[in-house]
Amino acid sequence: MRTSLQFIFLLVYASVAACCQGQEVTISPDVVYGHKSGLAMTCDVFTPEQDANGAAVLFMVSGGWFSNWSPPEQTQHMFKPLTDKGFTVFAVRHGSSPKFSIAEAVDDVRRSVRFIRGNADRFEVDPDRIGVFGMSAGGHLSLMLGTASDEGNAESKDPVEHISDRVNAVVAYVAPTDLRVMAKDAPDRLPAYDRFPALEIDAKSATADSPIIFVTADDAPTLLLAGAKDDLVPISYSRNIEAAFEKAGVTSELIEFENAGHGFGGEDAKKATEAMVNWFVTHLDK
């Protein structure tokens, strides 16, 4: 289940991206952005060889809060709509459920932003033009970065922790926005959530990782993409956080796909990809 959730978007996204030739990229595989439990946390970096625009876009490799590794040469085409526009793309992996919790996954992706910002010169990107996107659990992690980030901890012994993990633009596909209603003690919890070990949490602990709780006026511009027929992450999740963004005065937009479920195909996939790329072009412009 976790694999299908992670790759249903990627396969559709790939079908859109592979329709045309684009510029070549330089791949930097398995860049280590941190360590935990004796393991390296890594990302793959896809840098346009020509006309790089200096902006970074992070992709959250996550489905069901499980992060899978694939050879970057096989995933490169999935990011062509972005690299063809000059964006440097970072495919970020986090510690996977069930060994690691959602809270730990959030900490991991926070660190990835800090690391990339702290190494902006190395990657030839602007530390003030960082975007993030993902699908489902990856969308949730993207929203956490957009709503609940910080300026860093100057008291930490780890210099990476001194750096801000704020992002400058977010795109979230079919994203859970309120984990409290997905928790094991939630009265209206959907039976499908029983299949996700990451959601073996109570509503109280889920609060700390629910993006909708943290919406404030200084949040990053956010694009929400959701299917009206999604029976795993109902469209109400996106509608509720969009209402919160509007109330707080956050620049945001919700695009609803009338016939789509938990993933997009055909013209919906094309429209979603174009909207995602345009959002980053608009909000990560120099």
N, C-alpha and C positions, 0 to 999 in steps of 0.2 A: 504493500500500500504506500509506504513512504517513498519507494522508488518511483512508482507511477505518478505520485503527486509532484515529485521533483522534476520529472522529465516530460510530463505531458506538455508543460509550457515550453520546455526547451526544444522539443521536437517540432512543435508548431512554429515556434520562433525561428528555428532553423529553416523550415520550408519557406518562410518569408525572406530570410536573409540570403538564401542560396540562389535566388532567382536571377541574380545579376553579378557580374564581375566587379570587383572594387580594388582599392589599393592594397598593397602588401603590408604586412605587419611584422614587427620583430616580437618574438615570443620569449619572455623570461619566465621559465617554469619554476614552480615550487619555491617561490620567494618566501623566506621565513619571516613572519611578522611577530612571532612570540613562541613561548614554550609553556607547557603545563603537563603535569603527570608524566614527565620524562619524554613527552612527545612534542614535535614541532607543529606549529600552526602555520599554514601556508596559503599563498595565493598565486595565481598565474597572472602575468602582466602582458597585455597585448598593446603594443605601441605602434601607431601608424608610422610608416617609413617616410611619408611625405605629408606636408601640410598639417602636422599635428597642431591642434588649437590650444594646447596647454591646459585643458580641463581634464579632470579625472572622473570616471564613472565606475563605481563599485557595484558588482553584481553579487548578491547574496546566494551562494550555492546551497540551497536549503529546501527540503520538502519534508514536512512532518518533523521539522527541526533535526533532520538527518542530513549530513553533508557528504556528498559522494565525490570521489576523485575520478577524473577521466583524463586521458592524455590531452594536453592543450591543443595539439595539432588537430585533434578530432572535434574540438569545441570551438575552434577559432571562427568558423563561419557563422556561429550563432551571434557573434558580436559585430559582424560586418556593418549592419546599419549604423552602429555607433562609430566604429573605427573609420568607416568611409567618410564620416563627417569630421574626422580629426580628433575624436575623443580617445584618450588612453584608458583602456578598460582593465579593471582588476577583478578577477573571479576569486572571491574570498570564501574559503572553507572554514567552518567552525567545528568545535567539538560536538560530536553527534549524540543524539538520544539513541539508546537509553542510558549509556554510560554518563553522559553529561546532561544537565538540566537546561531548560529554556533560559533561566537566569544566567547560566554559564555561557550559553551561546550568545546571549546579548553582550556579556562582558567581552567575549572573543571579538565580535565584530566592532565593538567600541575600540578595542586595541588596534584592530586593523586600520581604522581611520586615523588614530593617533600616529601609528607607524608610518602610514603613507604621507600624512601631512608633515611629519618630522623628517621625512626623506624626499621631500618634494623636489629638491635640486637633483637628486639621484635619478628620479623618474621623469624629470623635466616637465613637471606639472605645477600649476598654480595652487598653493595651499588654501586659497580662498575661493576656489572653484572646484568643489568636490560634490558629486552627485551619487545617489545610491538607488538601486532598484532590485526588485525580487518578486517572486510569485508565491502566493500562499504563505508558508512559514517564512520564506524569504521576504515577502511583502511585509509581514509583521516585524521582522528584524529591521527592515528599511524604515518603517514608521517609528520604531523605537529610537533610531538614530535621528530621525527628523523632529521628534517631539521631546525626547528625554535626555538629550546630550548635555555635556558640561564643558567647562573651560580647562579641565585638567586639575590635578592635585599637586600643587607645588611642594607639598610636604613628603611626597612619596620618594622612596629610595630608588625607584625605577624611573629613569629619565623619560621614558616613553609616556609614563603616566602624567607627566607635567604638561603634556600637549592636549589641546582641545580635540574632542571627538565630534564636534558639530559638523553637519553637512549643509550644503547650500541648495540642494534640490532633491526631491524624492519622487519616485514613481512606484506605486504599490499595486500589484495585480492581485485580485481576489484575496485580500489580506484579512486575517483575523485582527480585530482591533480592540477587543475586550475579552481577555482570557478568563475573566470572572465567570462568564456564562458558558465557558467551555470546561470549567474545572469539574472534578469528580463529584463535588457536593452541590453543584449548581442544580436548582430544581428543574429547569427546562433543558438540561444538557442533552444534546443529540446523541443517540446510541452509537453513531459512527465514531464518536470521539473515544470510545472505549478501545479502539484499535491503535491509539497513539500513546505509547508509554510516556512521552513528554507531557501529556495532559493529565497524568496522575498527580495532580496538584490540587490543593484546596483553594477556594475562592479568595481567602485572605492572602495567601502567598502569590496568587495570580495577579493581584492588584499591582504589585511592583513592576510587572512586565506587561501591563495593558496600556497601549499607546493613548487610548482615548482619555485616560486619567490625566495625562501630562500636557494636553493641548494648551498652548499659551500663544500670545500674540507674536512672539519672536521665533516661532517654528519655521522650518524651511518650507518654501513653496512646494506643494504636494499635489500630485496627480494620482487619482484613484481610478482603477479600471476594474469593473465588476460585471459578472454575469447575472442576469435577472433570474435564471433558472438554476443557480448554484445551490445544490442541496447539502453541501459540505460546509461551506462558509457562506451562509445566506447574504444576500445583497444588503440586508439591513445593517450589517457590520460597517460597510462602506458608507451607507447613507447616514448612519449615526455619527461617525467621525467627521464626515463632511459638514454636517450640521454644527458640530463643535468647532470646526475650523472657521466656518462662516461667522459664528457668534464671537469668536476671538479675533476676527479680522485677519486671519491667515490667508495668504494667496493660495487658492486651491481650486480644484475642479474634479468632478466625478463624471466619468463617462460610463454609462450603462449599456450593456449589450443584451438586447431583448431576448435573443434565442440562445445565449451562451450559458454554459454551466461553469464548472470549476476548471476553466481553460478555454482557449479560443481557437477556432479553426477558420480556414477560408478567408473571406473578406473581413471577418471580425479580427482575425489575427493580424492581417495587413493594417487595418485601421488602428489597432492597439499599438503595433510597433511604430507606425508613423507618429502617433500621438506621443509615445514615449520619447522618441528621438527629438521631436519638436519641442517637448517640454525642456529637455536638457539644453537644446540649442538656445532657447529663450532665456532660461534662468542661469545658465553657466557662461553666458556671453561675457566677453572682456568688459 
